[in-house]
Amino acid sequence: MGISRNAVWKQIEALRREGVEIEAVSGTGYRIAGDAEAFGEKSFKAYLNTEWLGRELLFFKETDSTNDELRRRADKGAGEGLIAAADVQTKGKGRRGRAWKSYGGVNIAMSYLLRPSFHPNTAPMMTLVMAMAAEKGIREVSGLDVKIKWPNDIVINGKKLVGILTEMTAEPDFIHAVIIGTGVNVNNKEFPEDIRNTATSMYLESGKTYSRAKVAAAITNAFEVYYEEFCKTEDMSGLKKEYDEVCVNVEEKIRVLDPKGEYDAVSHGIDDQGRLRITRSDGTDATVFAGEVSVRGVYGYI
């Protein structure tokens, strides 16, 4: 074939860096082991069709947190659109300081660095934009009937599939950086006992394995489109109709977990600011903000 042994070795090493498991036998050759699912910089970029998001992409076999990786880069002047992705996170984070567990070979852990020009008060709505992108990307690749549980959890059949964490560094009237981290359970076949009843994966819901690179890129492609629409109005006015169409809470009975006291209500979808519009059990209308309260179903998580 006119290919040197050294050239073959270089290509094999490139595939291994992408996460493909390859066995080598001296004097015989190489054999792909497992399902040959690649997740790395090249495979991720191969499915991207974005203009600016992810044009610069960092991939780590293991890191503490992709959000923390980008925060360190942001502090040194990294530009908007930088993505950090990892096969394994050792210190992944969820909302309110909770841990987000990342398992090698089956999960997606990725974060986006954004430097928007709008007021810091606008930034919390970006987590809803990220949820829309995750829902669309997963549905596009898998056909699974995933939904958004307000404000930003991606769920299916009553269990959580995706977690999103948005962090910001800012002054009172100026944003230095917004970092949005997303964790997706893709090919997990099981979960630890403590989260088994609330967590699920694309594999468990379909019986199929998926390319993590393809899923990550589909989510990223969708986010760039939604984010640019969001930036036109700096609110959810142009996106709320589509958001409500995939929000599992709309016109459902919910329990609002307010620190001042829990109460039941009916949800009616979001307003232009991403707040959940509700009618309390006493008939009064109100809006609730994600930073102040949590929402659950009356009989469980959804």
ABEGO torsion letter per residue (X at the ends): XGBBAAAAAAAAAAAAAAGBBBBBBBGAEBBBBEAGBBBBAAAAAAABABAABGABBBBBABBABAAAAAAAAAAAGBBBGBBBBBABBAABBBBGGBBBBBBBGABBBBBBBBBBABBAAAAAAAAAAAAAAAAAAAAAAAGBBBBBBOAABBBBGGBBABBBBBBBBBBAABBABBBBBBBBBAABABBBAAAAAABBBAAAAAGBBBBAAAAAAAAAAAAAAAAAAAAAAGBAAAAAAAAAAABAABGBBBBBBBAAEBBBBBBAEBBAAGBBBBBBAAGBBBBBBAAABBBBBAAEAX
